[in-house]
Amino acid sequence: MKKYPFSEIEKKWQRYWEENRTFRTVEDPSVPKERRRYVLDMFPYPSAAGLHVGHPEGYTATDIYCRFLRMRGFNVLHPMGFDSFGLPAENYAIQTGTHPRKTTEENIDRFREQIKNLGFSYDWDREVSTHKEDYYHWTQWIFLKLWEKGLAYVAEIPMWYCEELGTVLANEEVLTTPDGPRSERGNHPVERRPLRQWMLRITEYADRLLEGLDTLDWPESIKAMQRNWIGRSEGANVRFPLAPDAVPGGTALSGIEVYTTRPDTLFGATYMVLAPEHPLVPQITTSAQADQVQAYVAATRLKSDLERSELSREKTGVFTGAFAINPVNQEQIPIWISDYILISYGTGAIMAVPGHDERDWAFATRFELPIKKVVARSLQEDPREPLEAARPEPGFSVNSGAFDGLPTEDAKARITDWLEEEGIGEKTVNYKLRDWIFSRQRYWGEPIPLVECEGEYYPVPYDQLPLTLPEVEKYTPTGTGESPLAAVESWVNCECPDGSGRPGRRETNTMPQWAGSCWYHLRYIDPHNAQALADPEKLDYWLPVDLYVGGAEHAVLHLLYARFWHKVLYDLGIVSCDEPFTRLVNQGMILGEGGVKMSKSLGNVINPDDVVARYGADSMRIYEMFMGPLRQEKPWSTQGLVGVYRFLDRVWRLTERPVTEDEPGENLLRVLHKTIRKVTHDTDELALNTAISQMMILVNELYKEETLPRSVWDPFIRLLSPYAPHLAEELWEMIGNPAPVSLAPWPQYDEALTQDEQITVVLQVNGKVRARMEVPAGTDKATLQTCAAQNARIQEFIEGKEVVKVVVVPDKLVNFVVR
Ligand code: ANZ
């Protein structure tokens, strides 16, 4: 018999599915909402490198799941598309002059081809690409809705700017080097410059983004990351007056407001720290300290917030020369500046409590500032005994006047009440979440559909969308921090959309790559609609997404942004559910052989095309699922891949045997029903590796037969179909069934037949039968011996005696030889 001809088989069935549009989905009103499923993959950025083995991992899992659901009668929406705006194509355009559209579309063609070669059951009629005009028409439409709702605004924001490249850089394009921050491209110096940016008010949705998490079936780790990112904290704002004679011009200034989550530690505040950018800094700095302060402020401009917040970094700072007054005890305390205080959080100023905050402790010890204990571990602890390290844990207030003895939580509440009564502070909630910087000074993105006219912005009318990207001469930035679009005079200059005939200037910033992926789950539902983002009835039928699968690298930003837009669209009445993705699964990373990261430099990158060419798509699919649990990280193993190929080859060779209408033997029937049960449950749970093992067990059983009983072979082919769809279609056709098996009903199992046959085993002591026990047929020796030793009758006979030997004959007897 000829070798398993996977390549022919795979081409044949891919053509069949395509020609027959086997996996096309329509909103079928006869299928109720409970029996429809929306299963979504995170769509890829079509990079020049093509597909890597990480892509097919998630795609195979969802494909198996979707095929399984279809066979069980569900109406399944399973689309694929491309996140096709983005930096690499633009950078390539800067270097070569090739239009990013050309590069991008070539890459998309290659990706599509590679994805199709793996036999995924996507409904290709629904393919979307975010860079296409009929797609970004609606991205712009959503932007205008955000703008109308007051959720988009302009602000001056410090951005990384590179003089040499003449452009603004994203955080990930800036490297920290010993010579300061440098551009990743070209290693040029960069600095932070305030630039005009479009912002989206995601902070207005902070509480809802937080609360919504409780309703989602997502990995706890991802929810925790989102919670941390949103970073809601409760505390108090407290105003510290300036010491009038210790501050230049002190009496004219109102004081320093701080945000603290620990108002209970107010008596322990021994100094204050302002962010170097704090507006009070130049006003309170004494002339003696001015030079040092200015130098420090300048140095801070070169640092990112991330770098500044690193806990392990040695603390730096400078004294301003000024003093404030602690309002609880009227003590004069010095005011410092330091870069670990961020201007963008709270009030940009803190009261430092070195006794109970680790960063403050590090700072105070470095600069020899006083440390006071104001929280004791217990009421017995001596309040005078000094601290040995910062003690952030709660306890009982000490050295805190009238609040002494209160447990931390009570002290927080009581001191906050007191602050409010005195009018020097109030309860405050803060979020780490910042508004979203939504503009990019780039060419290859969605134009922001606004026109500026005499200092005001006007929306491009809805009937003039999409506002298309003009062709440009060159993609290099203008050198002014503006996007290359600013150089296209004929596009930039236009009439003000308000009908006044005044001259206007188009917004030249474009949207970030995140924009398109914020709502693609909606466009798949009705991708060709020219009148609306999607038909409301179709949105209602399919939403929310039941299962969303993708990499954990999108744990925060993409998932938060997409949830934010979805909630805004919910408020606008466009969608009727306020969370887009009910269940989220992150596939684990695939590492290189030996467990190291796959990387070009290590030369251990596996190319899916090579695997498909050598072993076939079905082998690739099953291997990636058989490597280990979907959610876990796992190393590539060529040996493992060969093993899977052999398994499929063995399945193929079974066709050498005649298919008969004979009843299968009892054992084979039992294995079949167990297999159906396990594959059904495991596929449903996405435990795909164990489902595959069980199919291997059934194949081994079939090898013990001389013929293939149709009543076993037929359901086996159905089970195999989601996993190795090409081979399954071929086997199905070979036994004369009408194609496609991909849409044939899923096999049923009989619970009774999945139970192991029970057998009576006799239990003997010194050869005499003393008891009997019922066990599943085929129970192994060790289990039999353990169970027998626990039998009460047997225990009576062997108690106090020495067991010299135990004879175990599976399915028959256990004999204890005692002395
Ligand atoms: C006094 C204090 C005593 C603090 C103590 C902590 C422990 P979260 O929980 O993250 O909200 N803080 C306030 N604004 C800051 C800023 N702009 N940059 C850096 N740190 C800032 O943290 C709030 C705490 O972080 C605040 O409470 C403040 O230090 C500091 F035993 O105030 B705390």
Residues whose N, C-alpha, C, O or C-beta is under 5 A from the ligand:
A	BS01	ANZ	S233 Y259 T260 T261 R262 T265 Y340 I341 L342 I343 Y345 G346 G348 A349 I350 M351 V353 H356 D357
